[in-house]
Amino acid sequence: CMFGKDPGTFREIVREFVPAAQENVDKIRTGWSERSAEKIQAASHKLKSSARSVGAHDLAETVAALEAASRANDWRSIDEGVSSLGELMRDVEVFVDGLQ
């Protein structure tokens, strides 16, 4: 485990992840509403790395797919990915709320 034997450190990092992740999700949604593949790609890339670092694998996979779709200008895939972000973020929030 990258956090050693300190579960407190892990909790702190994951709790800090949620508002930063939500900020990137908001940027992705703004890019989506503006039909800006560049904005989606940039915010997806940033969120992908941080999601992987805290173990939010489903979220990381979705934003990795969004990053690739935005690079390819594949709006059908972008639309699908953006539509799933709310549920994925709720899953992360439920997990974080359950940390003791």
Summary of the structure (lengths in Angstrom):
residues: 100
radius of gyration: 13.9
end to end distance: 17.8
largest distance: 44.4
contacts: 297
relative contact order: 0.16
helix: 83%
strand: 0%
